[in-house]
Amino acid sequence: MAKKLFIMVTHGPEDPEMATIPFVMANAAMASDVEVTIGFQGRGVLLVRKDCANHVFAANFPPLSELIDTFLELGGKLLVCGPCVKSRKIDEKNFIENAKVVNAPTFVNEIMTADQVVVY
């Protein structure tokens, strides 16, 4: 059985490095046969808006849009905090493909069933 990693992202596009590193780590883990789910809370939910990643660049890292594309191609899952989305008045239709809005019980389940949890 593959190991499972859950990464929670709380930084948005205003902090390119902290928005990018989770995807670098996720892709590295998936290349090592680790199942990865990324959750987004707080300002992190802004990263799953369509075209947002096209404007996020951290020095010495690949563009965020490329990292997200790779993550999704490798079968990664994206979970987005429902209350965080509502408080920012974001329409789910404006999210990238495969981003799923969830609530606290889903996050708790992901955390409790993961072998490791990392928060950015």
C-alpha positions, 0 to 999 in steps of 0.5 A, a space after each residue: 500500500 502506498 504511503 499517504 501525504 496530506 499538505 495544507 496550504 494557507 498562503 496565497 498568491 501574495 507569497 509566491 514561495 510559500 504557495 509554490 513549495 507545497 507543489 514542489 514537495 507534492 510532486 516529489 512525493 508523487 514521483 516516489 509513489 506517495 499518494 498526495 492530497 493538497 488542502 487549501 484554507 484561508 488565503 490558500 483558496 485563492 490559488 485554485 482560481 483559474 489563471 491565478 497560478 499563471 501569475 505566481 512565480 517564486 525565484 529558483 522554482 518552476 512556475 506554479 502553473 506548471 507544478 499544478 499541471 504536473 500534480 494533476 497529471 500525476 493524479 493528485 487531489 485538491 480539496 478547498 475549504 468551503 467556509 473560506 471560499 464563501 467568506 471570499 465570495 468565490 464562485 466554484 465555477 472559477 476554480 481549476 479543474 478537479 478542485 473540490 470544495 469540502 468542509 471540516 470533516 473531510 479535512 479531518 478524515 484526510 489528516 487522520 488517514 495520512 501517514 504524514 501532514 505538512 502545513 504551508 
